[in-house]
Amino acid sequence: MKILITTDLYKPTVNGVVISVLNLKKGLEDKGHEVRILTLSPGCRSFSKNGVYLIGSINTSVIYPGTRIKIHCPHSFIDELISWHPDVVHSQCEFSTFGFACRIARECNAPLVHTYHTVYEDYTHYFCPIKPLGRFIAAFLTRYYLKRTDAVVTPSLKVTKLLRRYKVKKPVTIIPTGINLHSFSKDPGQKWIGETLRSFDLTGPELRMIYIGRLAKEKNIQELLQLTAACSDLPVKLVIVGDGPVKNGLVNLVKKLHIEDRVVFTGMVSPKSIGRYYHLGDVFVNASNSETQGLTYIEAMAAGLPMLCKKDNCLEGIIEDGVNGWQYENAEDFKAHLETLIDNMDLKRRMASNSSLMSHKFSIEGFAESALKLYMEKINKKNR
């Protein structure tokens, strides 16, 4: 089968959309299918290489960090992809490359499948200070784009419910993003762990809570700092791995809460090394409510970490309370669960083992199989 994936986001950017695209591409190719990518170039020059077509673009980080917008797409790119005649077009973003996905699918009589990755109403603070207006714009644009597709994919039930609230009429299929489980389950070795813990002064007996991800407003990391302060009588430390636009604000909040001795910022970590850093923690913590699936949750599970995360619909099928961790609802919940982990090491070990086992359903192979099943359904429907 020939599959064209279109996306505004691609390497070297690192985020959930890019990981999803790369892992889907790998999974499909491993099964013998031919995949090409139409995306945006990291600069103004358009070029193609090894089946990836990169359209010249400009930086639009002033609207949202890491984003770009096309300036001109060579006609030869679109003509070549139409001549290649994909069996299915799978779009991943709603803006610059979406129109090309629609055109190529139409010219080739191929189904257009679209994955809706982002809860835009959680990000409207970047360009619209009035939250109800931002929510209205997000819903309107979502309906506008998705009505042009043949099928919609979401990574979780949370996003499916959101689209129903937006009154999207298209059929929706839930396909969780798969990850390279081995990258996170692989033990980095006691030598590396010991050296890294010493470099961050984390060799004490405290329970290490670890957060890994972008430091942005929508990630609600300030709540983790406040919860750490509320647990001042417990032997715990919070390790924050990553960087982002709110880093300075978080550092100032640490000082304001007088928890400098309980919080460690590691700074930015290479994507190739990030899997190792999960093994520095004893429990994975997250307070975000803006995730559509939250790949870091699955990465933490693959690394064999108990989970302690803010209650959210995206965690259905990821965290089972009392089995591989808990979803907390308030500070009292959070502290009580930490105390349980501190006092019951056998439970901590069981939860770690359960997390590892439960991560297996999020493999790249399963991801590709689910996508292929949907592709065939839509292709058969087109043929009929």
PyMOL commands that set and color helices and strands:
alter all, ss='L'
color gray80, all
select helices_A, chain A and resi 16-30+75-84+98-108+120-122+124-126+131-146+157-165+181-185+190-199+217-219+221-230+247-257+274-280+295-302+313-315+331-343+345-362+364-383
alter helices_A, ss='H'
color red, helices_A
select strands_A, chain A and resi 2-6+34-40+47-49+52-59+68-72+88-91+112-115+151-154+172-174+207-212+236-241+263-267+283-286+307-310+325-328
alter strands_A, ss='S'
color yellow, strands_A
deselect
rebuild
show_as cartoon
